[in-house]
Amino acid sequence: MTIRHTLLPAVALLTGLTASLIAADNNLLPALWDEQSRHPSVESIPPVKGVKFSLVHEQTADFLFLHEPRLVFHSNDLFVSFSSAPRVECETAQMVRFRRSADSGMTWSPVGVLAPGLDGGLRAEVAPMLSHQGKLWAFVGRCRQNIGKSGLGMEVWQWLPEKQTFTPLATGLTLANFIPFVQPQRMTNGNWIIGGHTDLSRHAAVAISEGDDLRRWRLIKIETPDAEYKPMTCPETCLLIQDGRVLAVTRGRVGLALASLSTDAGGTFPAAIESNLPMSRSKPFGGTLSTGQHYLIYNARLTALGLRRNALLIAVTRAGELTPLRKVWKIIEGNPPELLPELKRLGEAVERNEKNDPEATKGLPGTEPASQATMHEWAYPEAVEKDGVLFVTFSQDKRHCWLARIPVASLTID
């Protein structure tokens, strides 16, 4: 059995001499999307073949809010964590809960609490996880009760199998002023690195460990491109690593992914710049498949009707190439026919009127009207590969959590 942790939400990937490079302020970046072809419209993108869906957890009367799912395989069990609150996002009682599955997501355990809200309005927002050296680690993002996310900080928790629960490894914050958004990745120098954001969620950032010690971290901030991006709003950041290079890709504000390339293993980053990849203002996720291909999971760019998270896409490179992304498929969009029975049971198979957001489409080519009248937000993906299947978790409308199983063989290209 092989398990590959496919981290890296958002992607811009280093290629060699074949990559087209964008130069700005000493920041050399490869083109994320193939410059020889236009990124296709949402309507023309085909569905990925063989994908199967299952529900991880649904909204309940006592927990109306559900978002930010993360997943990991540990000791053959699939763990999925998610942010959850009794009423609304960012309330004091917001916590991270979890479920686990012994059969790769077909059936699930009862819901457990990974990290509760704390006195003083310190809510738990997100908890990416890592299985390492026989232990399951959780990196909990903690902030105060407001959307401004004051009091940001990361805690480190660990799974206790004998008690079937998670516990913090220290009292208080392990790293102040940082919320983690992706699972830690090990770099060639032996340090671990996590993508996230800092400064009241206004700057992209990374955290770097002291070698193999997952309890000690330092913060590196990534500056925003220019005045138009100040302040940023929820700059969720992912990473791709190769030979001492760390590419940070961040949710932007005007329909394009932002990116910044470090050439010293994350020690310094130039200011982020806009890439050539059209992407909605939402958290992306990327990784490396067992085939040697790189992939990016992201939401289609906002359409003219304001449907910024209605289509969740996956794009891939050729094997052995880091960039560019050359082919793209839909994972899910609108009301998929195969999910209609479950959506009806959930009371979600109804028309929804989305608010138009002209900021994300002004002056941008390739924005198109919605193809369906019934829409949902399928968003905030994370993925892991196991035995030839890419497991992708994501939220629906900030109310439910789903799992998609994609055959890796469906993602090959010529």
N, C-alpha and C positions, 0 to 999 in steps of 0.2 A: 504494500500500500504506500502510495506517495501522497504527501500533503504539501502544497505550496501556498504560503501566505501571500496573497496578492494585494499588497497595500497600495499606497500611492494614489489618493484621490486626485485628480487633475493631472494632466500629463503634458510634458514637453520633453522630448527625449533626445539625447545627444546622438548624432550619427557620425560619421567621420567626414571624409572629404566630399561625400556625396550629398551632404545636407546643404540646403539653402540657409544661409545665415542672415540674421537680422542684427545690425549693429546699432546700438544706441547707448551713449554714456558708458562706453567700455563694457557693455553687457552684450556678449555674442550669444545669440539664441538660434537654434535650428527652427525652421518652419514646422509648426505642429501638424498642419494639414498639407497634403500634397499640393504644391504650387502649380503642378501641371494640370490640375482639374479643380473645378469649382465644387465647394462643399454642396452636396445635393440638398434640395428642399425637403422639408419633413414629409410631404406627400409622396415623394419619389423614393424614399428610403424603404427597403424591404424589411419585413420582420425576420428576426434570427430564427433559423430552423431548429426544431426540436426542443424549444424552451418549454418548461413545465413550471407551474406556479403552485404555491401552497401558502396558506395564511399562518403566520407565526403568532400573532396576537391581535385582538380587536379592541376597539374602544368599549368601555363598560360604564355603567352609570356612576360608579365611584371614581373612575379615572377617564376623563373625557379627552385629555391631551396625550398624544403619543407621537414621538419623532426621534430623529438622530439614532437609528439602529446601527449597531456594530456587531461583528461576528468573528468567531475563531473556533477551530477544532482543537480540542484538548483531550487526551486519553480516549480518542475515538468518539467523544461526545461533541456535538455542535452547540456552542453557546451563542446566544444572541442577546445583547443588551439593548436597552432603549430608554430614552428620556420619557418621563411620564408624570402627569400632574392631575389632581382631582378636577380642576376647572379649566385653567388656561395656562399657556406658556408663560414662563418667568414668574410664576407665583412662588411664595415662600415654600410651599409643600412639594415643589417639584423635586423629583428623585430619579435615580437610575434603577430600573428593575431589569430582570432577565428571565429567560427560559432556556432550557437545554433539551437536546434531543439525542437519543441513542441510536436513531435510525436515519440520520442525515436529513432531518427535517420533516419526516412523515408524521410523527407524533411528538408531542411536547410535554415536558414536565409542568407542574403548577408554577405560577409566577412567583419569583422570589425578589427580594430587595437587595440590590447590589450596594447602593450607597444612598442613604436617606437624606432629606433636607436637615439642616442643623439650626439650632437656636441662633438668633441674630440675623435671620433672613438669608443664611448661606444655603442656596439651593444647589443640588447636583444636576449638571446639565448633560454630560456625555461621559462615556467610559469606553474608549478603545481598549482592546485586550491583546495579550501576547502569551503564547505558550512557549516557555523557555526553561530548559534544564529540569524538566519534569514538573514545573510549577506554572500555574495560571495567574498572570498578573493583570490588573486592571488599573488604568490611568484615568482618574476621575477629575473632570473639570468642574471647578466649584466657583460660584459667583453669587453676588447679592441679589435681592429680589427687585430687579428692574431690568428693562431691556438694555440699559447702558452697560450692564455687566460690570459694575464696580466691584472691587475686591477679587479680581480674577486670581485663580491659583490652581495648581495641580496637586492632587493627592495620589499616593500609590497604595493600592489594595492588593490582596492576594486571596485566592480561593482556598478554603479549608475543606478538603474532601470528607474528612471525618465528621465535620459539623454541617456539611452541605450549605456553606455560606461563605461570603466574602468578609474580610476584615482589613482595616487600615493597618499599615506597617509602622506608622508614626502618628503622633498627635499633631494636628495642624497641617499646614501646607508643605509639600516637598519642594515645590517651585512656585514662588509668587509671581503674579502678573502674567500667567500663561494658561491658556486652555488648549488641551491636546485634541487633535481631530483625526489622527490616523495612528495605526499601530506602529510601535517603534520598529525601525529597521537597522540592522547592523551594517556599519561601513567597513571598508577595508582596513582602516586604522584600529579597529576593535571597539570604537565608540558606537553607541546607539543614537539614533536621531528620530525626532517626532515632529511632524508639521502641525501648526496650529495658528492661534492669533493672540495678540497682546494689546495693552493700552486701551482698555475699555472696548475691546473688539474692534479697534480702529487700525491696527497694523498686522500684517502677516508676520509670522515668526516661526522659529524652530527651537527645540530644546535638544541639547546634546549631553549625553551621559559621561561620567568619568569611567571610561573603560566598560567593564562588564557589570558595574554597580548600577543597578536600575533604581536605586534610591537617591542618587546624586545627579543633578542636572544643572546646566547653565543655559541662559536664554540669549538667543541671537535674533535681533529684529530686522525685518526687511522693509525698507522704506517704500512709500507709495510713489507712483510715477510723477505726478505733477499736481497742481492746485485743484484740477477737476476731480481728483480722487481723494481730496481731503475734506472731511474725514471719510475713511472707508466705512462700509457697513458690513459686518460679519464676513471678513476676508478669510474664509475657510481655505486652508492651504494643504496641499499634498506634496509629496516628494518622489523624485526618481533619482537613483544613485548609480553611478558607474565610474570606477577608477578614480576616486577622489572628487569627482564632480557630483554636485547635488543640485538638481533642478527643482525649484519650488514653483508650483503652479497654483494660482489663487483665483478665487471667484472675483470677477470684475464688476463694473457698474454699467457698462454701455454695450453689453452683448458680445464681448470678447474676453477670452481667458487672459489673465495676467501671468507673467512668468519672470523668474530671476534665476540666474545660474551662478552657483558658487564653484570655484575651482580649488578650494582648500578644505574640502570635506566639511562644508557648512560653517567654517569659522567666520567667513564674511560673505555678504551678499550685496551686489549692486542694487539700486532701486529697480523695482519691478517695471516691466514695460508690457504693452499690449502685444499679444501674439496674433497669429492669423487664423486662430480657431474660433468660429462663432459658437458661443456658449451662453446659455441663460445665466442669470444671477442666482446661482444655486451651487451647492457643494458637488464637485466632481470627484472621481476616484479612478485610479489607474494602477496598472501592475504588469507583471511579466508572466506569460503563459509557459507551460512546459514545452511548447513547440518552439520557444525562442522568440515569439512575437510579443510585442508590447501592446497594451490596450488602454483605452480610456472610456469610462462610463460617465455620461454627462447629460444634462437636459438640453433639448433643442432650444435655439435662441428664441426669445420672445416673439410671438407672432403679432400681427396687427390687432388681434382681439385681446391681447394681454395674456395669452395662455403660456406662461413662462415655464411651467413644469409639467405640462400635459404629456410630453413624449420623452421617454428615457432611452438614450442611445448608447451603443457600444461601437467603438471604432478601433481598428487594429493596424499595425504595421506588417511588413513582410518579416519572415523569420530572419533573425540576425540584424535587422535594422532597428535602430532606436526611434528614429523618425524618418520620414513623415508618416502620419496616419493616412492610410490609402483607401480603406473601405469601411463603411458604416452600416449598421443594422439597427432596427428598433427592437428594444427589449419589450417595451410596453407603451401603449398610447391609448388615451381616451377610455372607453369602456370595451375592453377586449371581449369578444363573444364567448370565449371559453371561461371567462370569469363572471359572466352575467348572473348565473344562479347564486353564486356567493355574494356578489355585489347587491343583488336584490334582497338576500337574507340580511345583509348589513344595512339595508336602507340607503344604499349609495348609487343605485342605478337610476339616477334622476338627472335632469338637466341642471347645469350650474352656470350662472352668469358671472364670468370673471371680470374684474375691474381692469380696464385698459391702462397700460402704463407706457405712455409715449416716450419716456426718457430712454428706455432700452431699445427703441426702434428708430429714433430720429436719425436720419441721414445714413442709415445702414442698408446696404444692399442685401437682398435675399430674404427679407422679412415677408411672410406670406400669411394670408388669412387662415383661420382654423379650418381643419377638414371635417370636424365633427361638432355637433351642437352639445353633446354631453361630455364634460371634461372632468378630469381629476388632476391632482398634483401627485405624481409618482417621483419621489425625490430622495436625496441624501443617501446615495448608494454606498455600499462597501462590499468587497468580494473576497473569496478565498477559493483556491482550486484544490480539488481532491479527486484522485482516480479518474481523471479525464473529464471532470465536470466542474464548471465554474459556478459556484454558489454566490448569488448576489442578493443581499437584503436591501430593502428600501422602505420608506414610509408612504402611506397614502393619505393625503389631505390632513396630515398631522393628527390622524385618528387611528390608523391601523398600520400593522407591520407585515410585510410580505417577504417571501423567499422565492427567487427564480433559480432554476437549475438549467444551465446552458451547456450543451455538449461542446467541449473544446474543438472537436472536429468540425463544428459548424462555423468556426471563426477563421478557417484557413483561407488564404487568397493565393492567386497565381503568382 
